[in-house]
Amino acid sequence: MQKGRLEAFSDGVLAIILTIMVLEIKVPHGDDFTALKPLLPICLSYVLSFLYVGIYWNSHHHLLSSARQVSGGVLWANLHLLFWLSLTPFATGWMGENHFAPATLAAYGVVLLGSGIAYFILQNCLIAVNGPASPLAHALGHDWKGKLSLVLYGVGIGSSFVLPWLAGATYVAVALMWLVPDPRIERVLQAHPEHEVQNQL
């Protein structure tokens, strides 16, 4: 199966998710800066979610760039990932509107955890299709960074009702951990330029 439509569809869905999130920020009725103060929690949650969606878009692009082919299972795994990411605007809005209340922090963490698990499944489906000796499998290796992220999401969810500030700090820490582009796949593609050429044919 060709992966062009998969990439185009995924890019479109992620663009819509970002658009929905920014539309959740309502314009205040006041005409001075004090009118923006009630929007601060909403804006902070938007910035965090924008980072997460941007990280997934970046990682998704690199992931598919290193894959030669996709399968029906990969298509469903990709839809599974998009399902969890599509819940981001709801979780973001709920958390921001309620000033990071414990239940909203936990729900946000569940969406992050679901997205992380879905991405992990997508990676493994692509490895299964492209083979354990493929450049993709070599680039991902043991993926300790991805596994650590899932553990930290669990810590954030668990601490939401006990130490809400710790939950928020954990989510921010994971985002910062992934903010620097992961060089593993880029290094493999640079080492196998013929692989990228084959992807473009």
C-alpha positions as CSV (number, residue, x, y, z in Angstrom):
1,M,0.0,0.0,0.0
2,Q,1.1,3.5,-0.7
3,K,1.5,5.8,2.3
4,G,0.8,9.2,0.5
5,R,-2.9,9.2,1.4
6,L,-2.2,8.1,4.9
7,E,0.2,11.1,5.4
8,A,-2.2,13.6,3.7
9,F,-5.2,12.4,5.8
10,S,-3.2,12.5,9.0
11,D,-1.9,16.0,8.3
12,G,-5.5,17.2,7.6
13,V,-6.8,15.8,10.8
14,L,-4.0,17.3,12.9
15,A,-4.6,20.7,11.2
16,I,-8.3,20.5,12.1
17,I,-7.4,19.6,15.7
18,L,-5.2,22.7,16.1
19,T,-7.9,24.9,14.5
20,I,-10.6,23.6,16.9
21,M,-8.3,24.2,19.9
22,V,-7.6,27.9,19.0
23,L,-11.4,28.5,18.4
24,E,-12.0,27.5,22.0
25,I,-10.3,30.7,23.1
26,K,-13.1,33.2,23.2
27,V,-12.4,36.9,22.6
28,P,-13.0,38.8,25.9
29,H,-15.5,41.7,26.0
30,G,-13.2,44.0,27.8
31,D,-10.9,46.5,26.0
32,D,-7.9,46.4,28.4
33,F,-5.4,43.8,29.4
34,T,-7.2,42.9,32.6
35,A,-9.9,41.3,30.5
36,L,-7.3,38.8,29.4
37,K,-6.6,37.5,32.9
38,P,-9.5,35.0,33.1
39,L,-8.2,33.5,29.8
40,L,-4.8,32.8,31.2
41,P,-5.5,29.1,32.2
42,I,-7.1,28.5,28.8
43,C,-4.2,30.0,27.0
44,L,-1.7,28.0,29.1
45,S,-3.5,24.7,28.4
46,Y,-3.7,25.6,24.7
47,V,0.0,26.2,24.5
48,L,0.8,22.9,26.1
49,S,-1.6,21.0,23.8
50,F,-0.3,22.9,20.8
51,L,3.2,21.6,21.7
52,Y,1.9,18.0,22.1
53,V,0.1,18.0,18.7
54,G,3.1,19.6,17.1
55,I,5.4,17.0,18.6
56,Y,3.1,14.2,17.3
57,W,3.0,15.8,13.8
58,N,6.8,16.0,13.7
59,S,7.3,12.5,15.0
60,H,4.6,11.1,12.7
61,H,6.3,12.7,9.7
62,H,9.7,11.2,10.6
63,L,8.1,7.8,11.4
64,L,6.4,7.5,8.0
65,S,9.5,8.9,6.2
66,S,11.5,5.9,7.4
67,A,8.8,3.4,6.4
68,R,8.8,1.9,2.9
69,Q,5.2,0.5,3.0
70,V,2.1,0.4,5.0
71,S,-0.7,-2.2,5.5
72,G,-4.3,-2.4,6.5
73,G,-3.2,-2.8,10.1
74,V,-1.1,0.3,9.9
75,L,-4.1,2.2,8.6
76,W,-6.2,1.2,11.6
77,A,-3.4,1.8,14.0
78,N,-3.0,5.3,12.5
79,L,-6.8,5.9,12.9
80,H,-6.5,4.8,16.5
81,L,-3.8,7.4,17.1
82,L,-5.9,10.1,15.4
83,F,-8.9,9.1,17.6
84,W,-7.0,9.9,20.8
85,L,-5.4,13.1,19.4
86,S,-8.9,14.2,18.3
87,L,-9.9,14.2,22.0
88,T,-7.2,16.8,22.8
89,P,-9.4,19.9,22.1
90,F,-12.0,18.6,24.6
91,A,-9.5,17.7,27.3
92,T,-7.7,21.0,26.7
93,G,-10.8,23.1,26.9
94,W,-12.2,21.3,30.0
95,M,-8.9,21.7,31.8
96,G,-8.5,25.4,31.0
97,E,-12.1,26.4,31.7
98,N,-11.8,24.8,35.2
99,H,-8.4,26.1,36.1
100,F,-6.6,22.8,36.1
101,A,-9.0,21.1,38.6
102,P,-7.9,17.5,39.6
103,A,-10.5,15.7,37.5
104,T,-9.6,17.7,34.4
105,L,-5.9,17.1,34.9
106,A,-6.5,13.3,35.2
107,A,-8.7,13.4,32.0
108,Y,-6.0,15.3,30.2
109,G,-3.5,12.7,31.3
110,V,-5.7,9.9,30.1
111,V,-5.8,11.5,26.6
112,L,-2.0,11.8,26.6
113,L,-1.6,8.2,27.8
114,G,-4.0,7.0,25.1
115,S,-2.2,8.9,22.4
116,G,1.2,7.6,23.6
117,I,0.0,4.0,23.6
118,A,-1.6,4.5,20.2
119,Y,1.7,5.9,18.8
120,F,3.6,3.0,20.3
121,I,1.2,0.5,18.6
122,L,1.6,2.4,15.3
123,Q,5.4,2.1,15.5
124,N,5.2,-1.6,16.1
125,C,2.8,-2.1,13.2
126,L,5.1,-0.3,10.9
127,I,8.1,-2.4,12.1
128,A,6.0,-5.6,11.5
129,V,5.3,-4.5,7.9
130,N,8.8,-3.2,7.1
131,G,10.7,-5.9,8.9
132,P,12.9,-6.1,12.1
133,A,16.0,-5.3,10.0
134,S,14.5,-2.2,8.4
135,P,16.0,1.3,8.9
136,L,12.9,2.2,11.0
137,A,13.4,-0.7,13.4
138,H,17.1,0.2,13.7
139,A,16.3,3.8,14.4
140,L,13.7,3.2,17.1
141,G,15.7,0.6,18.9
142,H,14.3,-0.1,22.4
143,D,12.5,3.3,22.4
144,W,13.2,4.0,26.1
145,K,12.1,7.6,25.6
146,G,8.7,6.5,24.4
147,K,8.3,4.0,27.2
148,L,9.4,6.5,29.8
149,S,6.8,8.9,28.6
150,L,4.0,6.4,29.1
151,V,5.2,5.9,32.7
152,L,5.3,9.6,33.4
153,Y,1.8,10.0,32.0
154,G,0.7,7.4,34.5
155,V,2.4,9.3,37.3
156,G,0.6,12.5,36.2
157,I,-2.8,10.8,36.2
158,G,-2.1,9.2,39.6
159,S,-1.0,12.4,41.2
160,S,-3.8,14.6,39.8
161,F,-6.0,14.1,42.9
162,V,-3.2,14.2,45.4
163,L,-0.7,16.8,44.0
164,P,-2.3,18.6,41.0
165,W,0.8,20.7,40.5
166,L,2.9,17.6,40.1
167,A,0.6,16.3,37.5
168,G,0.8,19.5,35.5
169,A,4.6,19.6,35.9
170,T,4.9,16.0,34.7
171,Y,2.9,16.8,31.5
172,V,5.1,19.8,30.8
173,A,8.2,17.8,31.5
174,V,7.3,15.1,28.9
175,A,6.5,17.8,26.3
176,L,9.9,19.4,26.9
177,M,11.6,16.1,26.7
178,W,10.2,15.6,23.2
179,L,10.4,19.3,22.1
180,V,14.0,18.7,20.9
181,P,13.6,16.7,17.7
182,D,14.5,13.0,18.1
183,P,17.6,12.5,15.9
184,R,17.4,8.7,15.7
185,I,15.4,8.4,12.5
186,E,17.2,11.4,10.8
187,R,20.5,9.7,11.4
188,V,19.3,6.5,9.9
189,L,17.9,8.2,6.9
190,Q,21.1,10.1,6.4
191,A,23.0,6.8,6.6
192,H,20.6,5.2,4.0
193,P,19.9,8.0,1.5
194,E,18.8,5.3,-1.1
195,H,15.9,4.5,1.3
196,E,14.5,8.0,1.0
197,V,14.8,8.0,-2.7
198,Q,12.8,4.8,-2.9
199,N,10.1,6.4,-0.7
200,Q,9.8,9.2,-3.3
201,L,9.4,6.9,-6.3
